[in-house]
């Protein structure tokens, strides 16, 4: 019986971390998606300076979590979101509303996918 306790404790710790990670990732991506929604609203109102500033703040928030994201998420997904942030900033700088809104939409969807990949779900386990 005693020999079973160590593996059970390890599995419990892994499960606890997986649950915490999924929750933390959901909180972070929800915050970034909300920020991007506000950026989109500013761009639609043609407040480009404010939109670019808000996008830069969101990108800074995103950048502060890069180490964590690269540890727990697939690098390709994180790198794709990074590229989308940079393209969105370029479109905002040139005031290309259609391209900018499309890129923001893709970025929000990419962030949603990051959350899905970290959620404890049967399709992620199998």
Secondary structure by P-SEA (a helix, b strand, c coil): cccaaaaaaaaaaaaaaaaaaaaaaaaaaaaaaaaaaaaaaaaaacaaaaaaaaaaaaaaaaaaaaaaaaacccaaaaaaaaaaaaaaaaaaaacaaaaaaaaaaaaaaaaaaaaaaacccccccc
